[in-house]
Amino acid sequence: MGQADRKRFGKRIRELRLAKDLTQEGLAERAGLHATYIGGIERGERNVGFDNLLKIARALREHPSALFVDFTR
């Protein structure tokens, strides 16, 4: 994934988080991750590993594929 893809992925995480009325801290707590890590993902600065991707999807109560909706085109 390049930086543009990471930014698009981060934007999707942010959209889902806000739709669930969660702060970065709230999502991080649910996922068992650090809030600065979530912020880095949302800014496209982090390359998310598979385990953390699953943690985030579960914390958002979404199927992992929902995190990649913007990548279908």
Buried (B, 14 or more C-beta within 10 A) or exposed (E): EEEEBBBBBBBBBBEBBEEBEBEBEBBBBBBEBEBEBBBBBBEBEBBBEEEBBBBBBBBBEBEEEEBBEEEEE
